């Protein structure tokens, strides 16, 4: 991996996008490496939570590498968005391992789209977020028009995208775009604390919950029906047997 770093400790994996000289901007190589990392960690039974962050103190991901697509045709642009969503943004959203975005600075354009694809977000006090694509004569193409509206509402999404303006961490918290805001020095430790709470719970149940929650945002899918099916499926798992037995025996569950 040339553009990312991976650390694992106590059932938690930390992926760090490591292009500080480019403010961790996403290029094709980085998107591919991230896909490979998420795919590998999702299959690793020793990893129960993934934290995604950027290197340095300035940026989570400051956007996409514009030089890679400045001369693209209509067809090329469509393929770029489709492939990026398939490899990374939709892939992360539907990952069965929980992914927490630790937003440690600028999260702009593709960077904010990547943070929004994660299952939830924590920001440092210096974080700035926005979708400035219309200043380039284009729109967000990695799910930004959809996920931003889902998270902050249609009106605020319209304003953020049309003005191309940035919001600070306080506004992002108020909008519901992030769950928590902490000092930058505390960001990773705080994310690890939340991740540690998640590791104590059933990974199979969490995977089913992720699928059911996401189903609510899929056209033509009845999220309630997915919930019913996934609820029932949990009854056939070892985790259900362990969880209910532990409760009845008045001890902490030991999920394998």
Steps between C-alpha positions, in 0.01 A plus 500: 500500500651831390221735604351353816614360833330222697536436873321230700461479876242335728249415225518854358664588167601855413535596133690825448498666159863604471549766233570804721675691222172483302281555809408130464313564174343195340646375175431173317787321673383604845141398429621158386723457807213599729274246330758227550553598864129506585444173315785329687409634843135410453603136454732509804315340791733672749382848387165613641518876427685715243596864560581711191701821530752718316866561572622827644301773672358684199280261308292186515469507120507839328325373186568304184810536286359739235799453271387143431167596343534859376494385136236227529212462255134452599544124475823506700336706775211260535735203520714678762201554729361149449833329563580714804164428658535128433857468627486725804202713595216249466740227604576671832135584567402135460799352682392260776781623726416837662704791360550820699633810323734703722495832313820677601488811280374588153243256360411649164346358185591133477635521853163593647335242274734236643428609858126486428535146362634389838244381752545809718739789549702668777668835428781701653428862592707625205308293242345674201256323269345580165420396145658766274454313171275763337795743504659261247187475286414151622292342777596256775533163328587259778160496669518849647165628371327197649674443834521868599124541457439181698718624787420871524171536310415620151510875570839506667644266237373729223657804666835332571532368145373814323718742699801264503562634849676329788352442843698463819483212747248677721258548211558141385403381848191721500400370156544137607780448249733386780419326829769657719757782494819479706840668509731370230744355753215289641342396170655156451482405866133600510430300183677201655285530813182477294650220290588308818135515609398359163751211523323370810182436304399236247666557163242283325215704648674828411544384140128419480417841652716682244321318218156579643574869560644543150195328349287799598687709243480256208224572248253214469620331819277460804733575790250364752492167317881484494497569874252216558708257295827602664345488846389144433838402357672608822317222686704243310840640598748397769507862614128489581548185707795655683331836553177362640677237710733763646202723585315217675817398685559864600846522343660693215469340160815368336435530128741302282 
